[in-house]
Amino acid sequence: MANFYLKGDKGRIALPPLVEGRLLKRYKRFLADVRLMDGRVVTAHCNNTGSMKGCAEPGFRVWLSVSDNPKRKYAHSWELVESQGCLVGINTILPNRLVSLSIEEGLVPNLKGYDAVRREVSVKKGSRLDMALFKAGYPVCNVEVKNCTLVRGGVAAFPDAVSERGRKHLLTLVDLKERGERSVIFFLVQRPDAISFTPADDIDSVYGKTLREVVKKGVEIEAWRARVTTEAIWLEMKLPVVL
């Protein structure tokens, strides 16, 4: 069974077939032990480097994809978890793909009209952003995507752990804005229970302060909620941002 994600209609990304289980534990950040429905215990790769606060409790229902690549040490990859009664996408590969696809299909109004989307763009030595949008005669639009899985009382919050790397991305975005380019920080909330977005000041006050500072200097914020199912993921609605 291949481990891949297919572009679908209207900005949807189809997930590969998934197997269900119960989380036993997550450890070493990149590994999770899961008891499958047939009783087998497998070790799955977890590509989410965040704390996954509220999404990695033992006993939670989880869904894994399975790769047929013989070179992989762990065939299973952790894709989804059920938290607070809803499905949450924890795969950090999908946000960039989903956002770029949605932009290409004109589903993000503030980012419509560009001719090309280039992903994984080096903007200066040692600094890379998730994508850049191009249109002849217009400034380049730089976009950095952040995966958000923490929701408290309907409010999505980022980050879920102290993120110096995330803060550096904000500083890169404001630097490019001051050079005359357009800069956007895009928060993708991979769960359906968020009604607004705010920085998680109680977790990383420095990130929250920096986010407010760069916004004052012209960096734009897009915060969107995604609909997540065991078959697909797609952008559902834009969220109001509270700074």
Steps between C-alpha positions, in 0.01 A plus 500: 500500500655828394539793738401800290250785481305574183362832383125488474222727379441845652819514698464165674794275574407134518663293772625147439307213664542519876504245780351578840650438841553633850801706599716332761767767522690761300873524565824641359272749318504297180363166622165373627393154609147410393282197566307426181143373496624146431709508818841549341730767645692702242746788519398789276702795377377839622621793290343760729784655702271710722383403846161391357344635818154346544550263207737230627340352810525121545173334408403749229365355174751548220524421129815396318600476136712207382788524254614219272849651470738221612769755588293655777583393854142565613227421249228683694459878521275677748243709310196576720389498861162540665516774765211670677255316278644608165754380248830687502763484224847476653702430184715811443566410136141565398459871592748625239347281231147599592572871516691506171224301327232729641689809381548350154127429478408855609342395829685754716357841398789710632750289306321473166635615166855366507636314198730257676560344839850380587545292815797474738663828400843608625471871572847555647790293627377258761137613471221330310127570481220264401402671177518807281231627261588670173324729252667711233516864603418434866718451809572143604264376770676289766288256701595301810250235612460391862311190606271562798341217700446672837144622561372618837138603543460544126812716471787363290841592636856481371760389594438202729862518626770765503599554137820694431493366144150640454613839629789502251251442219307808613818708495581373151151595381526853638845539346362408157204734551737787575682421173177565311366145470172368638511273807228274643496272804234232441366305799321180399282352774460130424183446705135614473433642847686832468302822461789746532880517519743665742868464588562272800658762724484275805718245322740728309459867587800596284338352191175684572683830549697451179187412303330822608810703415539361148129546429535868588780515241286353223523121527155359427324221691279234347339254743286223355319200639522172312242227488661165579352158427654155470479540122605858428592845626400840360474868596165569660493862616711801590526575871501840669835585657524650848837661580 
